[in-house]
Amino acid sequence: TVLESSHLPLIKWLMAFHLICSSKKGFSAKQLQRELEIGSYRTAWFLLHRVRHAMTAGFEKLDGVVEADETYVGGKPRYKGQSPRGRGTKKAPVMALVQRDGDVRCFPVQMVDSVTLHNEIVAKVSSDATLITDELPSYKKVGKTFAGGHHTVCHREKEYVRKARGRDGMKITTNTVESFFARLKRGNYGVYHSMSKRHLHRYCEEFAFRWRHRKVSDSVRTECAIAAAEGKRLMYETSATR
């Protein structure tokens, strides 16, 4: 497990799992060091990354109605006049796939183009699913590969939700995936302040895990994270360089 060869007492590991799982917007390594009275910041930082590694999801594909969207992580502009938008800035692009009333996949991508989005969506979403995105042209090609169809909402025209034609009246909206991004960014602005590109994938897994278990109590969520640690190992050299 991620606890292997650790010199920290088991009680501190259990407390760390609980603090991270019960804090909806994240828990910084510096605060973890203070709360658990850990001697060095490096130990607390590595402990936090190992807990995040335990939260890593499996490889089952999402099904049903899946919302796809992308955002940019990197904080707000420091000086007036700088562009706050992600595209064209140094912010890191992050993609999320949210199955309604189900699981979520969140991960950084190299760039937001049709090839990258196509490869990621096809690898993580079942071909029987229904895909819902915004009007970004990069989604047009991949949308044709799903049996459930591809629906879009046009944010440029201030369209955020509508009902699909037919008796089912399915809501066409990306509000679910955008609410996930809202929590990710609140954690970025209010807790971590900076998410390095090197470790961004682990921050994404942390928020995805809490979203995945959002309907259970903090104690159950903690138990799920501890159980998920089985068979996983993260070395300091790996975590510090990747």
N, C-alpha and C positions, 0 to 999 in steps of 0.2 A: 504494500500500500504506500501512499504518499508519506506515511509516518515512519517508514523504514529508516533505520540508522539515525534517527533523531535523538538528540540529547535533551530535548525539552520534556518535562514531565507530562504524562498523559492528560492530566487534568487541564493543563494549559492548551493542549491540542483540542480538547472537547470544548473549552470555553471559546477558543478561536473559531471553531466551526459554528458555534451558536451565535457569536457576535456578527460574523459575516453573513450568516443566513437570515438573521432577524433584522438586519439593517437594510431597509428597502433601497437606499441610494448608495450603498457601499460603505466600506470601513477602511480608513487609511492605515498604512503600515505604521506610521508614527503614533497614531492613536492606539493601535494594537500593542505597540511597544509599551505605552504608558499603562494601559488597562491590565495587561498581563505581567507587567514588571519584568520585561525581557531586557537583558543586559545591553544588547547591541541592536541598532536599527537594521543592520544587514540580516540578522536572524529573524527579526519580525517581518522584514520584506520577503525573505525566502519562505517563511511560514505562510504568508498570505498567498504567494504564488502557488504553493503546493495545494492549498485549499481550493484555489481556482482550478488547478489541474484536475482535482478530484471531481469538480463540477462539470467536466467535459461531457458533452452529449454523445449518444451512440450514432449509428449511421442509418437508422431507419428513415425512409423517405416520407415526406409529409403528404397528406392526402386530403380529400374533401375540398373545401374552399380555402385557397391559399393566397394571402396578400403579400406582394413583393414591393419593396421600396429601397431606396438608398439614401444615405445622409453623409455628412462630413463631420469628422470629429477633430477638434483642435482648439477649442476655446473661442472666446469673443475677441474682436480686434482690440489691441492695446491703445492705439492712437486714433484720433478722429480722422475721418477721411478714408480709412482703410475699408476695403470691401468686407462685409460680414458674411457674405455667401461663400459656400464651400468650393464650387466649381471655379477653377482658375486660381485658387489659393494653395497654400502649402498644407492645408488640412488633409487628413487621411480619409479616403472614402470607405464607408462601411455599408454592407448590405444586410438586410434582414428578410427572412421568409417566415411568416406567421400563419399557422393553420388556425382557423377560427375554432375556438373552444378546444384547442389542442396545443401542440408543441410549437417550438420556434427554433430557427437556426439564424445565428448572427455571426458575422465574420467580416474582416477587412478584405478589400479587393485591391488589386493593383490599379485598375482604372475602371471608369464607368463607360463601357462601350458595349455594342451588341454581342461581340464574341465572348467577352468575359461574363456578361449577364446570362447569356445562353448556356454556357458551360456550367455555371454554378446552379442555375435553376433546374436544368435537366438532371444534374447529379443528385439534387436534394429533394426534388418534388416528383411524385408519381405522375405518370402520363395520363392517368384517369382523373386527375384533379381539375379543378376550375381555378384559373389564374386571374387575379385582379391586380392591376397596376394603375399608375397615373399615365399621363399622356406622353411620357418620354419615348421618342421614336425607337430607342434601342431595344424596347420590349416587343416590338411588332413581330419580329421574326420568330422568337421563341414562343410567343403566344399561340402560334398556329399548331404547335406540337401537342397540345393538351386536348383530350377528348371532351372535357367539360367546358371548353371554350375559354376565350380570353376577353375580359371586360375591362374597360378603362374609365377613369373619371378625369375630367379636364379641370385641373386646378387653375389654369390660366383664365378660364371663364368663370372662376369662383364656384365651380361645381365640386361638391365634396361628398354627396351621397344621393343615390337615386335607387329606385326599385327596378329590377330586371323585368323584362316582359315575360308573361306566363303566369300560371297559377301559383307558383311557389313564392313569387315576390321577393326573391333574394336581394339583399341590399348590396349595391355596387358602391364600395367605399374602401379606402385604404386607412381609415381611422384607427383600426386595430394595430397595424404595424407602426403607425405614426405615434400612437400612445406608448408603444414599446420604446421607440427612439426618444420620446420625451423623458422617460425615466433614465435612459442611458445618459442623456445630456445633463439632466439634473445632477446625476452622480459625478459627471465630469466637472461641471461648474462649481458645485457646492462641497464636494468631498475630496476628489482626487486632484482637481485643478489642472492636472496635466496627465494625459494618457499617451505614453510614448508609442511610436509606431512599432517598435521592436516587440512590445508586450501587449499590443492592442487586442490581439486575438484572445488573450486570457481575460481581459476586462469584458470582452463581448460574451465569453462563456459564463462569466460570473453573473451578469445581468440576465442572460438567457436562462440560467438555472433558476434564479428567483422568479422569473416570469413563468417558467414551466410549472413551478410549485406555488404559484401565487394564491391558490384557493385552499391551501392547507395551513395549519397553524405553524408558528415558528419552530416548535419542538419537532413536529413531523418533518418539516423542511430540513432541519438539522440532521435528523436521523437518515433522511434520504441522501444527503451529501456525504455523510460518513459511510453509508453503505456503498456509495458510488466510488469510494476511494480504493476499493479492492481491485488488485491487478494493475494499478497505475503507479508509476515511479517517476520522479522528476529530480534530476541532479542539479546542484547549484551551477555547475559550469554550463549546463544546457539552458537553464532559466536566465542566466546572466547574459547569454550571447544570442538567444533566439526570442 
